[in-house]
Amino acid sequence: MAKSTRNTGKPWTPADVKQLKDLAKGNTPTRVAGLKLGRTEAAVYKKASEEGISLAPTNQSPYGTKKK
């Protein structure tokens, strides 16, 4: 069973959705985004899916190397 969080059962506000978009854009892990939003990881995945927000990390070269 999922843990209860401070926003469990509350509707998402436009500010919550904007913060989710910003966190997703910054490659924030879903678990961390959930903690910042006071939501479960599953709730973050569901809302991102509903809003068309991609939670997939952007491809970044490891160790600071760049493709030429």
N, C-alpha and C positions, 0 to 999 in steps of 0.2 A: 504494500500500500504506500502511496506517495506521502511524503511529509507535508504537513499543513504549513503554509506560508502566510505572510501578512496580507496578501491580496487574494487568497484562495476564495473562489466564488464571486469575486468582484468583477464587473465588466472592465474591459480594457479601455482606457481613455486615449484620446488622440495623442496626448503627451507620452503615454506609455509606448504607443506604436512608433512614435518618432524616435524615442530613446532606443527601442529595439532596432530600428533601421540604422541608427548611428553606431550601435554596438556591433551589428552585423558587418557594417562597412569597415569597422576597425578590426575585423577578424577576432572579436572577443569570443572565447569558447562559450558554448551554449549554457553550460553549467554556471559559469560566472555571470552571464547575462541574466539567467534566472535569479541568481542571488541579488543582483543589483536591482532587478525589477520586482523582487518579492514574489516571484512566480516559480512554479516547478519547471524542471527542464522539459517535461512533456508539454506543458502549457506554452512554453516559448516556441517549441517545434510546431505546435498546432497553429498558433497565431501567425508565425512566419509563413507557414504554408497558405493560410487563408489570405494573407496580405501579399503573397508573391515575393517575399523577402528570401533571398538565398543565404543560407547559413554555411554554405561550403566555403572553406578557406580559399583565398586567392592564391594562385601559384606564385610562390616566392622561391628564389634561388637560395639554397642552403649556404650558411656560413658567409653571407655577404658577397658571394660571387655573382657576377653578371654574365648573361649570355652576350656574345658579340655578334 
